[in-house]
Amino acid sequence: MIIIGEKINSTRKPIHRAVQARDRDTIVAEATKQAEAGAKYLDVNCGTLPADEEPEILQWMVQIVQEAAGLPLCIDSPNPAALAAGLAVHKGEPIINSISGEAGRFKKVLALAKQYNARLIALCLDDSGIPSDKDKAISVGEKLIADIVAGGVAADRVYLDPLVKTLATDPNAVHDSLAIISNLGAIFPELHFVSGLSNVSYGLPERRHLNRAYVVMSIAAGLDAVIMDPLDKTMNALILASEALMGKDRFCMNYIGAHNDGRLKVS
C-alpha cells in the first residue's frame, strides 16, 4: 500500500495560516512527522490561496517539504500553472493530483505528466461533474483511462480515484465505490486505485471508524494507494492486516516486520 500523507493542505486552518505567513517551521514540522510515520509520498496543496498566488506558493512548498522530508511529493492542484511551477522544482518522480475528463485541463495536465515523468491521480469525473451512479462512473472512468493511455501515459502510471461520496447523503456510496474499483480493474488490469478516506464519513459522528472500515473493504476490492493521515496507527495496522489477509503480503513478512518494530501496538 502506498500511503500519501494528507496533512500539508491549506484547507486545514493551521496550514492555511502557515502558508499565508510563509511559516516554514510549521510546514517542515508537518512534513517531518508524516515522513517519520511511514508515508511514501506527501500531498502538497495550497488551493485555498488566490489563484494568481498559487504557482509561486506551491513552488515554495514543494521545495521546503522535499528538503525536510526527503520524499517524493503528490503535487495537488486543479490549476495547471500551479502544477507546472511545483513540478519544475520537484526532485525525483512525482505524482500529479489530479487529471480528470474535464476538457479544459485534460491536455495540459497530461502534457505535464509526460514532461516530468509523473504518475497521475485520475478523478472519476468529466465536464458533467461527478457521475450520479456507479454505471455512469464506470463509463466515465473507462473513457478517461482510455484517453490517458491513448495520450501516451501507460495505465500502470495511473491511480484512479473513484471519488467515494459521503454515507450521510448516499447509502450506496461505498457499494458504488467498490464496484467502480472492481469493474475498472477488470477492464484495465495494470491500473492502480487510490482513495481519500475522509469523504465517506463527512457529516457523521466518530468518523474514524467509518474511514477505517472503508479502507479495509477497499483493499479487498483492489485499492493499492490511500491519501490519509499517516500518524493514524490504527489505520496503518488495519492496512497491514488487510494486505496480509488478501495475499498482498507474501508470507505476512510486512505484517511480521511491523510487529517486530512495535507498529501493531495501538491503543
Secondary structure, DSSP 8 states (H G I E B T S, - for coil): -EEEEEEEETTSHHHHHHHHTT-HHHHHHHHHHHHHTT-SEEEEE-TTS-TTTHHHHHHHHHHHHHHHH---EEEE-S-HHHHHHHHHH--S--EEEEEEE-HHHHHHHHHHHHHTT-EEEEEEEETTBS-SSHHHHHHHHHHHHHHHHHTT--GGGEEEE-----TTT-TTHHHHHHHHHHHHHHH-TT-EEEEESGGGGTTSSSHHHHHHHHHHHHHHHT--EEEE-TT-HHHHHHHHHHHHHTT-SGGGHHHHHHHHTTTT---
